[in-house]
């Protein structure tokens, strides 16, 4: 609606600019007063010649000769002037009305032919939480049909197929996109990932070639690094898996993906015989809290027990829409904070906060469990309540 209001305003301005010269009031044209003065001077001079002729001051032949010269002079002066109101022939209400109709109609027709109507529908579909997956898929397919070479349209369609579990369609879409994008690293990484899921989580030679090709172009691609770690882990190269996953962890921003990487690193360390400290924390909402917006910010953090002045040693960002969710607090997350490792601490105070404004320093809801042993094997449960 905002788009069409702005478009209507711009069209109205264009129409006004187009028709204003045809409808504005007539103004006096510069030069008209000068022409009148020339004619008046001519008449005065002709009358003066007639008087001189009557008085015998000039002969009839001389008077006629002077009159011819005066007429020629006047004709020359009037001939140099431009016609007044050159556009006056077009100044008709009907012509102005015709232009006022042509401009908006042609604009709308051209927009629906060349404009971004499909792209606007895609944006609306992505923002409309009421659409089901089939409706979203239809919108994305229409976008691809209209812009078959649009990389963004194809990438979003492939991502949608992956999200809803249509792996064969996702593979087909990403293969085509990889062919027209000259092997863009993000595309080859996504293709490798969907092939991995479609092969029952087995790294095939094609998948290995794809993630290696991706890392040659983008050594920080977290999807390719994750697959590299899986490949190394499956072959028993646990150090290689840890190295790949830790590098991915330093660049990954998605909380769920970070948690998966941490779990993988801990498993690889366990396989190497290392002692792994990892606290499981279950975050949930009481039924009375179901009305909170999904995008409300949630943060879970832990600090050494008994000292609220110390900074958190680990923190995990979430949103209300992620809940309920089990998270892992471990040394991997602590290293990202640059502080103490969890394995060096005996007990923790674990706090979870919800902020409707985004400022977790002034939370709207908070729940806390104190004195949790870092060696605990059972999940720590934190449940938000309306009084929290």
C-alpha positions, 0 to 999 in steps of 0.5 A: 500500500505504501508503494502504491501511495508513493507511486500515485503521488509521483504520477500526479506530479508527472501529470501536473508538469505535463499539462500545466503549460497547456492550462495555465492562464495566458500572459502578455507576450513580451514584444506586443507593446513594442509592436504597438509603439512601432505602428503608432510611430508609423501612423504619426510619421505618415500624418506628418508627411500628409501635413508637409505635403499640404503645406507645400514643404514636400512635393507629391513625388517626394511624399510618396517616396518617403511613405514607401520607405516608412512602409518598408521600414515598418514591414521589416520591424514587424517581420523580425518579431516571433509569433505571440504564444507559440504554444497557443494552438495546443492550449486546449482543454481536450488536449490537456485531458488526453495527456492527463490520461495517457501518462498514468495509464502508460505508466501503470502498463509499463510497470506491470510489464517491466516493474518489480511486481513479482519481487514485491509479492515475494517480500510480502510473502516473506513478511506474512506469517500467515502464508503456508509453505505451499503459498510461499513456494508458489510465490517463489516459483512465479519469481523464478518463472519471471526472472529465470536467470535471477540468482537471488530468486533461485537461491531463495527457492532452493533454500525453501525446498531445503527447509521443507524437506524437498531435497530432490527439488533443492538439488535440481535448483542448486545445480542449475544455480551453480552452473549460471553463477560460475560456481559461486562459493555460497551456492556450491556450499549449499549444493554440497549440503543438500547433497549430503542430506540427500545421501543419508548424511554420507560425504560422497566424492562429489560432496567432497569436491564441492566443499573443497572447491568452496573453501578454495574461494572462501576459506571462511564458509561455515557450511563448507567447514562444517562438511569438512569437519564431518568428513574428517570425523567420519575418517577418524581424523578427530583433530582435523574435525576439531580444527575445521569446526572451531574455525567455523565456530569463529565465523558462524552467527546462527545460534542453532548452528553454533550449538551443533558445531559445539556438540561436534567438537565435544564429540571429537574431543571425547573420541580423543580421550579429553575430558569434556565439560558441557552443561545442558540447559533447557529453556522454556516458557510457561503456557501463560507466556505464549503470547510473547512475540517470536522476535523478542530477544532471549539471552542465556548466560552463566558466570561463576557462582556467588559473584554477580559482579563478574562478567559472564563466561559464556552467553547464548543468544536466542529469540522467543520463537526458538523456545523451547530449546536445549542449549549447551554451555561448554568451553567452546562458547567460553573461548568465544567470550575470551574469559575463563573456561567452564572446565576451570570453574566448579559452580555456575549461576545460570541466568536467562532473560527476555527483553521485548525492547532488545535491551537485555540489560533491562529485561522484562522477564528473568529466571535464574538457577544458582550454584549449578555444578559444571559436572552435572549430567542432568539438564538444568531447567529454566522456565519463564513465568509471568512473574519472572 
